[in-house]
Amino acid sequence: MNTKTKKLINFTGKRKIAMIFSAILMIASIGSLIVNGLNLGVDFTGGTVIEVGYKEAADVDKIRESLTAANFDASVQHFGTAKDVLIRIAPHEGEDRAKIGDAVFAILKSTNADVELRRVEFVGPQIGDELRDDGGTAMLLALAGILIYVTLRFEFRFSVGAIVALIHDVVITVGIFSITRIEFDLTILAAILAIIGYSLNDTIVVFDRVRENFLKLRKATAEESINTSINQTLSRTIVTSLTTLLVLTALFYFGGKIIHGFSLAMIIGVIVGTYSSIFVASSSLLMMGITREALLPPEKEADDQEELPDMP
């Protein structure tokens, strides 16, 4: 396609609106994390998970009341269908964990003889603490490695822009889980780490084109060069995101209950990551005052200048 006549979408011109939108999402996410925290799964908190099934729709309120009356600190919710119930029992010192599942099932059996025990799992609180700490350390090390890599490959302001976009993606994704109170377990933590890699890949593609256009479009401003770069990589970004979302959607609906959280976190992360690659990372470069001089070799002759496409 002829770049001399191609009309460009003015993404950089809309960066203020995008920044306001991102700020609202970030504030809502951080606020929810501070006030509500995360609905941590047993992988992190420790305790007993009991899954039961009924022949008819289960009354979770009645189940919760019967367990509370028996002095169990229990979280009861539907799991997949109205006939399946997931019960989480918080850990208590001095309890025989091997008997918790039998005791809970006996209570449920006394209220409904048709109940079926599907599984009982236990995670110690010490293991949960270690998993939480190790997961947080892994995320921080990943961000530090990205900062070093992008600084060496591009320039320090590019690395800051990439890190800002990644923090934006992680905070909003985790914030959505906090707001919706969806259980946050190890599979979702794995998805968060995968989102970091996915979002970085999109951002690096845009940054590569930005560097190329800083060399080609010498008469263009930094804003025009970045906007041209986003437009030139837009089709690649959209196609990659759509094909990834098709796979993740299939996993969410047909992959089983075990990976529901993982696939949902990835779906959210891909959408937010695509948005941040287009708006957040590039806007961060402009806010830090990126200049062509930071990347350009000595000036070429004017005849080598590539003409800048028109913007609406």
DATA-V974164 format. One record per pair of residues at least 6 apart in sequence whose C-alpha atoms are under 7 Angstrom apart, sorted by the first residue. I is the first residue (numbers start at 0). GAP is how many residues later the second one is. If there is no record, write none. Layout:
I;GAP + I;GAP
This chain:
2;306 + 3;303 + 3;304 + 3;305 + 4;304 + 4;305 + 5;303 + 5;304 + 6;302 + 6;303 + 6;304 + 6;305 + 7;223 + 7;302 + 7;303 + 7;304 + 8;222 + 8;302 + 9;217 + 9;301 + 10;216 + 11;211 + 11;215 + 11;271 + 14;264 + 14;268 + 17;261 + 24;147 + 25;145 + 25;146 + 28;142 + 28;143 + 28;146 + 28;147 + 29;145 + 31;143 + 31;146 + 31;147 + 32;142 + 32;145 + 35;142 + 36;141 + 37;140 + 37;143 + 37;146 + 38;139 + 38;142 + 38;143 + 38;144 + 38;145 + 39;143 + 39;144 + 39;145 + 40;142 + 40;143 + 40;144 + 41;81 + 42;80 + 42;85 + 42;142 + 42;143 + 43;84 + 43;85 + 43;87 + 43;88 + 43;141 + 44;80 + 44;83 + 45;45 + 45;77 + 45;78 + 45;79 + 45;82 + 46;42 + 46;43 + 46;44 + 46;75 + 46;76 + 46;77 + 46;78 + 47;40 + 47;41 + 47;42 + 47;72 + 47;73 + 47;74 + 47;75 + 48;38 + 48;39 + 48;40 + 48;71 + 48;72 + 48;73 + 49;36 + 49;37 + 49;38 + 49;51 + 49;69 + 49;70 + 49;71 + 50;34 + 50;35 + 50;36 + 50;66 + 50;67 + 50;68 + 50;69 + 51;32 + 51;33 + 51;34 + 51;63 + 51;64 + 51;65 + 51;66 + 52;30 + 52;31 + 52;32 + 52;62 + 52;63 + 52;64 + 52;65 + 53;29 + 53;30 + 53;60 + 53;61 + 53;62 + 54;28 + 54;59 + 55;27 + 56;25 + 56;26 + 57;24 + 57;25 + 59;16 + 59;17 + 63;10 + 63;12 + 66;7 + 71;17 + 72;16 + 72;17 + 73;13 + 73;14 + 73;15 + 73;16 + 74;12 + 74;13 + 74;14 + 75;9 + 75;10 + 75;11 + 75;12 + 76;8 + 76;9 + 76;10 + 77;6 + 77;7 + 77;8 + 78;6 + 78;7 + 100;19 + 107;7 + 108;6 + 138;54 + 142;20 + 146;12 + 146;16 + 149;8 + 149;9 + 150;7 + 150;8 + 156;128 + 156;131 + 157;127 + 160;120 + 160;123 + 160;124 + 161;38 + 161;41 + 161;119 + 163;117 + 164;111 + 164;115 + 164;116 + 165;30 + 165;33 + 168;100 + 168;103 + 168;104 + 169;22 + 172;92 + 172;95 + 172;96 + 186;74 + 186;75 + 187;73 + 187;74 + 187;77 + 190;71 + 190;74 + 190;75 + 194;71 + 194;74 + 194;75 + 198;74 + 198;75 + 198;78 + 201;35 + 201;75 + 202;74 + 202;78 + 205;23 + 205;24 + 205;27 + 208;20 + 209;15 + 209;16 + 209;19 + 212;12 + 212;16 + 213;11 + 213;78 + 213;82 + 214;81 + 215;89 + 215;90 + 216;8 + 216;88 + 216;89 + 216;91 + 217;87 + 221;69 + 221;70 + 222;63 + 225;56 + 229;48 + 240;29 + 244;22 + 247;15 + 247;19 + 250;12 + 251;8 + 251;11 + 251;12
